Amino acid sequence: MGAEILVIGGGPAGLAAAEAASSHGRSVLVIDENPDFGGQIWRAERRRSSGRAKEMIDLLERNGVKLIPSCTCVAALPNKRILALSAGRTFPIAYDKVMIATGARERFIPFPGWTLPGVFGAGGLQALVKGGFDVAGKRIVIAGTGPLLLAVAEYLRKRGGDVQLIAERTSLRSLARLGIATLRIKGKVSEAIRLKRNLPRVPYRTSSIVTKAAGDNSLREISIRRRGKESTVKCDLLAIGYHLVPNTEVAGMLGCAVTNEVVLTDEFKRTTAEDVFCAGEPTGIGGLDLSLIEGKIAGLAASGILEEAELLFADALKYRTFANEMERAFRLKPEYLRGIATDDTIVCRCEDVRFGDVKDFGSFRDAKLQTRLGMGYCQGRVCGPACGALLGWDENNSIRPPIVPVTIGELAKFGNTGD
Ligand SMILES: Cc1cc2nc3c(=O)[nH]c(=O)nc-3n(C[C@H](O)[C@H](O)[C@H](O)COP(=O)(O)OP(=O)(O)OC[C@H]3O[C@@H](n4cnc5c(N)ncnc54)[C@H](O)[C@@H]3O)c2cc1C
């Protein structure tokens, strides 16, 4: 199996890349580990009869693009091939050029009680509700940091959730600076006004951080610290996430340079590895519009249509500049998080490793060598960024293939030679 251009990740960036390349006659294959294409934001739309994701996917099908859902890139193989995993079976996929569009995930910060039933990631709860989970009448607090909190609050409220409070970690001052940057981007101000209008009477508290979740078998109340003062709020659900972490594991495996959690690219979205492109959130959290523009640039560049790609640079720069402001506004510093995790707090949920077991190590790698931190199913995707933020560790550089668990029998089919 193979194609001229292999796209790994069928979110907005991957779909835009596939659209640009296939519209110029390239043979394109898109894989996504999820059963539905569309990425974090559009996934649920595919099941509906209309929507942007459906329009794009219909166009790709007309262009002859091969779309393989439930298919994960787990390792790089020699001779321009990756190892893919689908339904428990591995197989190689060959390419001339490969496009990494693997998106981002939420950043979780462990605190006492965060593993209680009723505590969810903000985007995680939104995804569950899109999948049918009923929040009607439930008292919900939304907390953490980042623009996703407002989008989730709006969504949960539309689904009947009783949103009690949004507790944002960042300060009013940082938000005000971001507000000024927002004025430079068409559509962002009206989006902010719409969100505010759709969330009437929902308090939005800045400089606030959840320090504890309590309950017997499920969540009953949370504690929030604001400017040194603790208060409690009774709630049934807590949706909490600290902005996003770029998914850079595939890029790292394919030999691309990754710095400060982002994949390095030039304006054409070429990475430092030959014939490997990367677009969307792995190159920095930037939102839907930027993912779409960068995906198109990357798709055109991978097809050799450089002049057309160049026409999009100015737009990409505008959105990237805004994204940098956003990154600055929502950046987490260890001092904000001091005392949030206690020695007993579980930091690695897969392997039940506690904060006290790892706090004296100087890096993720050291802790992983001495404890079972990051050794479970998620392979450090949750505890790596969490401990990095809590302890000021450098980025988690211990990602190794396969990036998700694969049986030894399946791996043995592809030894060092890849044959
Ligand atoms: C949990 C969550 C919820 C979000 N909700 C909203 C929202 O409500 N509103 C909003 O404006 N923005 C939201 N965002 C942000 C939004 O996703 C981005 O702004 C933008 O849409 C990202 O597009 P993308 O194509 O770069 O990445 P994504 O949309 O994340 O797409 C990446 C795709 O790559 C796939 N993938 C990852 N790794 C592999 C692999 N190894 N093999 C195969 N496939 C792989 C994933 O399954 C995914 O479909 C959310 C982000 C997250 C993480």
The ligand as a Tripos MOL2 file, in Angstrom:
@<TRIPOS>MOLECULE
LIG
   53    58     1     0     0
SMALL
NO_CHARGES

@<TRIPOS>ATOM
      1 C1         -9.7660   17.8220   22.8240 C.3       1 LIG1
      2 C2         -9.8140   19.0250   21.9010 C.ar      1 LIG1
      3 C3        -11.0370   19.6700   21.6730 C.ar      1 LIG1
      4 C4        -11.0810   20.7970   20.8430 C.ar      1 LIG1
      5 N1        -12.2900   21.4390   20.6680 N.ar      1 LIG1
      6 C5        -12.3350   22.5910   19.9510 C.ar      1 LIG1
      7 C6        -13.5480   23.3410   19.8270 C.ar      1 LIG1
      8 O1        -14.5740   22.9780   20.3600 O.2       1 LIG1
      9 N2        -13.5190   24.4860   19.0950 N.ar      1 LIG1
     10 C7        -12.3660   24.9300   18.5010 C.ar      1 LIG1
     11 O2        -12.3730   25.9780   17.8490 O.2       1 LIG1
     12 N3        -11.2080   24.2330   18.5780 N.ar      1 LIG1
     13 C8        -11.1760   23.0980   19.3100 C.ar      1 LIG1
     14 N4         -9.9800   22.4190   19.4500 N.ar      1 LIG1
     15 C9         -8.8120   22.9190   18.7330 C.3       1 LIG1
     16 C10        -8.8740   22.4210   17.2830 C.3       1 LIG1
     17 O3         -8.7780   21.0400   17.2760 O.3       1 LIG1
     18 C11        -7.7610   23.0130   16.4660 C.3       1 LIG1
     19 O4         -7.8330   24.3900   16.5040 O.3       1 LIG1
     20 C12        -7.7150   22.6120   14.9920 C.3       1 LIG1
     21 O5         -8.9560   22.2400   14.5310 O.3       1 LIG1
     22 C13        -6.6850   21.5550   14.8470 C.3       1 LIG1
     23 O6         -6.6510   20.9910   13.5560 O.3       1 LIG1
     24 P1         -5.5070   19.9510   13.1950 P.3       1 LIG1
     25 O7         -5.8520   19.3330   11.9110 O.co2     1 LIG1
     26 O8         -4.1890   20.6350   13.3230 O.co2     1 LIG1
     27 O9         -5.5570   18.8630   14.3640 O.3       1 LIG1
     28 P2         -6.7140   17.8570   14.8480 P.3       1 LIG1
     29 O10        -8.0590   18.3680   14.5990 O.co2     1 LIG1
     30 O11        -6.3390   17.5140   16.2580 O.co2     1 LIG1
     31 O12        -6.4980   16.5660   13.9260 O.3       1 LIG1
     32 C14        -5.4160   15.6860   14.0850 C.3       1 LIG1
     33 C15        -5.8340   14.2970   13.6680 C.3       1 LIG1
     34 O13        -4.6840   13.4540   13.6880 O.3       1 LIG1
     35 C16        -5.0640   12.1680   14.1390 C.3       1 LIG1
     36 N5         -3.8500   11.4930   14.6390 N.ar      1 LIG1
     37 C17        -3.0580   11.8720   15.6760 C.ar      1 LIG1
     38 N6         -2.0270   11.0010   15.8270 N.ar      1 LIG1
     39 C18        -2.1540   10.0680   14.8430 C.ar      1 LIG1
     40 C19        -1.4130    8.9140   14.4860 C.ar      1 LIG1
     41 N7         -0.2890    8.5490   15.1470 N.pl3     1 LIG1
     42 N8         -1.8480    8.1560   13.4380 N.ar      1 LIG1
     43 C20        -2.9810    8.4960   12.7680 C.ar      1 LIG1
     44 N9         -3.7260    9.5810   13.0770 N.ar      1 LIG1
     45 C21        -3.3250   10.3690   14.0980 C.ar      1 LIG1
     46 C22        -6.1150   12.4540   15.1960 C.3       1 LIG1
     47 O14        -6.9850   11.3500   15.4060 O.3       1 LIG1
     48 C23        -6.8410   13.6770   14.6160 C.3       1 LIG1
     49 O15        -8.0110   13.3250   13.9140 O.3       1 LIG1
     50 C24        -9.9050   21.2820   20.2380 C.ar      1 LIG1
     51 C25        -8.6920   20.6040   20.4520 C.ar      1 LIG1
     52 C26        -8.6380   19.5010   21.2800 C.ar      1 LIG1
     53 C27        -7.3100   18.8040   21.5130 C.3       1 LIG1
@<TRIPOS>BOND
     1     1     2 1
     2     2     3 ar
     3     2    52 ar
     4     3     4 ar
     5     4     5 ar
     6     4    50 ar
     7     5     6 ar
     8     6     7 ar
     9     6    13 1
    10     7     8 2
    11     7     9 ar
    12     9    10 ar
    13    10    11 2
    14    10    12 ar
    15    12    13 ar
    16    13    14 ar
    17    14    15 1
    18    14    50 ar
    19    15    16 1
    20    16    17 1
    21    16    18 1
    22    18    19 1
    23    18    20 1
    24    20    21 1
    25    20    22 1
    26    22    23 1
    27    23    24 1
    28    24    25 2
    29    24    26 1
    30    24    27 1
    31    27    28 1
    32    28    29 2
    33    28    30 1
    34    28    31 1
    35    31    32 1
    36    32    33 1
    37    33    34 1
    38    33    48 1
    39    34    35 1
    40    35    36 1
    41    35    46 1
    42    36    37 ar
    43    36    45 ar
    44    37    38 ar
    45    38    39 ar
    46    39    40 ar
    47    39    45 ar
    48    40    41 1
    49    40    42 ar
    50    42    43 ar
    51    43    44 ar
    52    44    45 ar
    53    46    47 1
    54    46    48 1
    55    48    49 1
    56    50    51 ar
    57    51    52 ar
    58    52    53 1
@<TRIPOS>SUBSTRUCTURE
     1 LIG1         1 GROUP 0 **** ****
